[in-house]
Amino acid sequence: MGTFVGSFFRPSKMPPSPAETPENETNPQTQDQLSLNPWEAAYLRFESPEEEIRKFIRRLTRLGAPQWPRDAEIVELFCGRGNGLLALQRLGFTRLEGVDLSPRLLAQFKGSAKCTVADCRRLPFADRSKDVLIVQGGLHHLPSLPDDLDQTFSEMQRVLRTNGRVMFVEPWRTPFLTFVHFISEISPVRRISSKMDAFATMTEYELRTYEQWLGQPELIKKMARAHFLPVHESFAWGKWNFVGTPR
Ligand SMILES: C[S@@+](CC[C@H](N)C(=O)[O-])C[C@H]1O[C@@H](n2cnc3c(N)ncnc32)[C@H](O)[C@@H]1O
């Protein structure tokens, strides 16, 4: 796998990505746990909550969510600060849950969905208990491919009802993504655009898992198809969009 983001981009001392940061689910959140790490701080300033909710509504609509029953039991995995859940809420869905490894990001969520601090490689749900599982920008944080991806997909298969749905939207190395990275590495661009600076900062801090993800497209597609039957798959604007049913 070649280096995708230029080496001058790499910070001298790189902290672990969120999935590599151990969390203690049973301890109450201390003030220290609630102070954001640099990746989390950049993620929060990349888009305003309203911009992000509108983006998620457009995406969910394009990928067919309006056709799902409004009382479907939906879980957003790797939900971060939960704006995907707020988008689903605005689309009229009522039975929503979120899962994320970061108590600091979940603490930002102000909606009504039940959110749980957990590792998506071991989902805290019963077999065949959910109708829809959504992942937007979480799989590329998994520390070890292919094992973690296989484990996460197996867990999703276990938890989904037989007629359930999965939806993944993850980064993909299209010409657009290459262009955006090229632009975001230009220092004056980072100085004038806080969005580009946040994007470049997130990339720096998640570089190892991000490059691992972008460098194995065939393996990822094969693994997704081994667990889920695709209903829709597209690659556009730097994203892989996959909607499927469990096999
Ligand atoms: C790029 S963010 C995406 C957040 C949200 N889906 C969005 O689009 O705004 C990735 C999220 O994955 C979470 N995460 C990373 N590894 C995880 C794991 N193994 N289990 C659960 N969440 C994880 C991080 O805490 C972070 O909130």
The ligand as a Gaussian input file, in Angstrom:
#p B3LYP/6-31G(d) Opt

LIG

0 1
 C      -15.281000       9.940000      11.516000
 S      -16.181000       9.692000      13.014000
 C      -17.783000       9.510000      12.336000
 C      -18.849000       9.931000      13.265000
 C      -20.241000      10.025000      12.648000
 N      -20.669000       8.767000      12.063000
 C      -20.262000      11.111000      11.615000
 O      -20.335000      10.815000      10.429000
 O      -20.189000      12.274000      12.009000
 C      -15.702000       8.075000      13.526000
 C      -16.274000       7.679000      14.870000
 O      -15.989000       6.315000      15.114000
 C      -15.784000       6.144000      16.507000
 N      -15.104000       4.859000      16.662000
 C      -13.862000       4.526000      16.259000
 N      -13.637000       3.221000      16.507000
 C      -14.766000       2.705000      17.056000
 C      -15.153000       1.408000      17.503000
 N      -14.311000       0.377000      17.429000
 N      -16.391000       1.252000      17.985000
 C      -17.236000       2.295000      18.084000
 N      -16.931000       3.546000      17.662000
 C      -15.706000       3.750000      17.165000
 C      -15.018000       7.381000      16.915000
 O      -15.133000       7.640000      18.282000
 C      -15.702000       8.442000      16.052000
 O      -16.761000       9.037000      16.721000

